[in-house]
Amino acid sequence: MTTLRDAGLEFVPRPQGLDDLGREVVEFVEGDVGTYPMPEWVWSDELLVEVGRTIRRLHDATRPLPKVPAGWRRTPVSPVDVICHGDVAPYNVVCREGRLVAVIDWDFAVPAPAGWDLGYAAYRWVSLTGPDHPDGRTADVDEQQRRLRLLCDAYGGVEPADVVAWAVTRLDDLVDYSLSQAALGDANFAGTVEAGHVDLYRRDAQWIRRTYEVAG
């Protein structure tokens, strides 16, 4: 994270060293975080554009960095292009007066293609969810497509169809990863499975495939 701060990414919390257990400690950033049920300010177009631009800045800053294969919480995703945050969602973005000031919770940062971040960001921020999703933004497909284009234009150089395909890839992976970690005894992922989130991810992936005609 020090490297990212040195690269001028002010939205990365400042590192504060290690605690007694060897875990990295970062500064606390004051502000508002989107939690369920999501407040209306989470869905502003202005914030969506900031999210797209912030992800692009992260990717541009990490593109020239070495992508070592070890030391990450999960295996890097091929073809490696940038270092992704891995979970750019409303609950990991700190805002003040509706403006993005920090991206937190970097536990699942990983070398990966840019689409790894963009697909998940689209799922959470557009949001690419069906009408039965309890935590998504209620909107018809035309409105989703409008917001998807906003995100893509803010990031630059990506097409909505590619980002939608990555959203499906991320949801499929989230299902598989949650189940595998739960089977290994991870209590957090076991709770995710028990709460029905995995089934929700499956339904969302199928809904996106059907609605946006994504193959696979």
N, C-alpha and C positions, 0 to 999 in steps of 0.2 A: 504493500500500500504506500510505503514511502516512495517507491519508484513512480507510482501514479501521481502522487502529490508533487514530486519533483518535475513531472511532465506538465504541470500547470492545471491538473484536474482538481479544481477547488471543491467539487462536489464529493470527493472522496474524504471521509473523516480522517483527521490527523491521528497517526499512530502514537500511542503513549507508552510503548514498551511492552514487556511481558509480565504476567502475573506469576504467582508462586508455582503454578502448575504448568508454566511454559506457554500459556495461551496469550495471543496478542490482545492488547487492550487498546481501544480507540476512544477518541473524544466523544462526549455526548453532544449531539446536535439538537438544539431546541427547535421545536416546530410541530407541525401537524402531520400525522401519518394516516393514510386511508385504512380504516379497519371496518369489518363487517358489522352491520350493513353499511355499505359505502356511502359517505356523504356526497351530496350533489357536486361539490367543487372538484371531486376527483375526475368527473367526466367533462371538464371544460376543454374546448378545442385548444386553448392556449397552453394548457398543461400537457396535452397530448403532443403538441409540437415540441415543447421543451424536452419531453421524454425522448422523442426521436433524435433531436439534436444532441442530447446528452449521450445517448448510446453511440452515436457516430463519433463523438469526441473521444469516448473511451476506446473504441475500435481503432481509430486513427492513431491514438497514442501508443497502443499496444502492438500494432502491426509490425513495427521494426524490432520489438523486443524478442529475446530468445524464448522459445516455447518448450521448456524442459518437460519431459513426460512424467516425471515423478513429483510427489509432494502435494498433489491436489486431492481433494476429498473424493473425487471420482475420476475415472479414466478420461483423458482428453478425447475429444470427438473429432474424427477425421471427416474431411480434410481440414487440418488446423490452419487457420488464417489469422485469427486475432485471439485476445484473451477476453472471454465473455464474463459478465457478472453472473449470469445464469438464472437470475430470479428478479428481473426488473419489473416489479409489480407495485400496485399502490401501497401495499403494506411495507414495502422496502424503500419508499421515497419520502423524504422529509420535505415539507413545504411550509412556507410562510406567506400568508395572504394569497394562497393559490399558486405561488411560484416555487419551483423546484430549487432547493438549496443543498440537498445531500442525497446520496444513494447509500443505503446502509445494508448490513448483513451480506458480507462477501464470502460466506462459507462455501458456496458452490461455484465460485469463480473457477474457470477452466479454459484451457486452450481449445478453441472450437471454431467452426465457421461463423460468420457474422449472423447468419440466419438463426442460429441457436438462441441468440438474444432477441432478435426481431420477431420470430414466431411466437415466443412466449409473451413478449410485450404486447403484441397484437391481441393475443388471447385475453390478456388481463385488462388492457387499457381501451381497446376499441369499443366494447369487448366482443370477441368472436364467440358468442354463446347463444344457445337456443332459448326459446321462450320459457322453457321449464327450468332454466338455471336460476337458483335462488339468489345468487350473489352477483350476477352479471348486470349489465346495463340493458334495460328494456328498450329495444329499438328494432325497427324492421331492417331487412337486408340492405335496402338502399342506403339507409343511414349508416349501417356498418361499413358499407363500401366507401362511403364518403370519408368516414373517419380513418379507414384503412389507408386511403390515398393520402390523407393528411400526414399520417405517420410515415409513410414511404417517402413523401416529398420532403419532410423534415429531415429524414436520415440521408436521403439522396442516393440515386443510382440503383434503386431496387424496385422491383415490380410487385404489385399487390399479390398476384397469383403465386409468386415464389414465397412470399411471406406467409400466405395462407397454408401452403404446403408444409412449411416449416412449423407452423402452429400444430398441425396434425402430428408431425414427427415428434415434437416436444411432448404432446399429450400421450402418444403411444409410449414414449420413453418414460414418462412420469408414472404411468401405470406399471410398467415392467420394473422400474427402479424401486417404486414404493413396495411392491410385492416382494422383491428380492431382499430388500433391507428389513422388512418385517419378518421374513423367514429367518434372517440371521439374528433376530432378537432385538432390533432397534425399536425401542418403545415408542418413539415419535412416529415412525412409519407404521407401526402396528396400530397406533391410534388413528392414523389417517385411513387405514383400511377399515377399521371397525366403524368409523364415523360415516362410511359410505362415500368418501371422496374419490376413491379409485373408480367406483361405478359411475360417478358423476363425470370423471375425466373420460371414461370410455364413451359415455353418451354424447359428450361434447365433441369428441373426435369424430364419431359417426355422423353427428349433425353437420359438422363442417364439411366432411367428405361429401355428404349428400347435397347440401345447400350450395357449396362452391365447386362441386364436381371435381373433387380431388381424387386422383387415382390411388388405389391401394386399400 
